[in-house]
Amino acid sequence: MSGECGCSANQSFDGSSPAYKRVLKLIIAINLTMFFVELAGGLSAGSMALLADSLDFLGDSATYTISLIVIGMPLATRAKAGLFKGLSLFVIAAWVLGSTVYRVFIEGVPEALTMGTIGFVAFAANVISAVLLLKYKDGDSNVRSVWLCSRNDAIGNIAVIAAASGIAATNSAWPDLLVAGIMASLFIHSAVKITRQSWRELVNERKRVLASSDYNG
Ligand SMILES: [Zn+2]
């Protein structure tokens, strides 16, 4: 992970273009809207998977806003933003895991129709985001992670829709809790990955700065 290769022009695209910033703002608006839609849907349907996914929309809105702010800033600043992303994902994962375990001991079956409908709207929102970002998917790690995230979230929404059908078929809460649990473990996986990469970037950048100050002095 030494950033010395020039590679293709595309791979060094760090998001510094007005067109990309416009797309990113639109994606942030979509994610923030979907946070409120899924939060309301999750509470009214009693679905942990919808609540977990709503938190993902909230986290993504925050993450993309940070990405937008740090575009063009020094690597060390961007790496610190990455560390913040990773740590906040850990917090979300812990909350989802904790409340899912809590739900295991609570009676009640989520409302499958609401869950499936909201899940489908969320799926559409993520597919639209992924398509809007498709053009930029080969940029630097920041730009790339935004695209990957929308794509993965669309896949997660299919799991929510499947869980809703499972609930309708079995009249039990287990499909919901299972999907919420899987989502929490995916959050942890991403959190570890993002935290590691940002930490490495930060350490490398510090080494590079020290080396160049040695050289100059
Ligand atoms: Zn996401």
Boltz pocket constraint, residues with backbone or C-beta under 6 A from the ligand:
constraints:
  - pocket:
      binder: B
      contacts: [[A, 56], [A, 57], [A, 60], [A, 149], [A, 150], [A, 153]]
      max_distance: 6.0
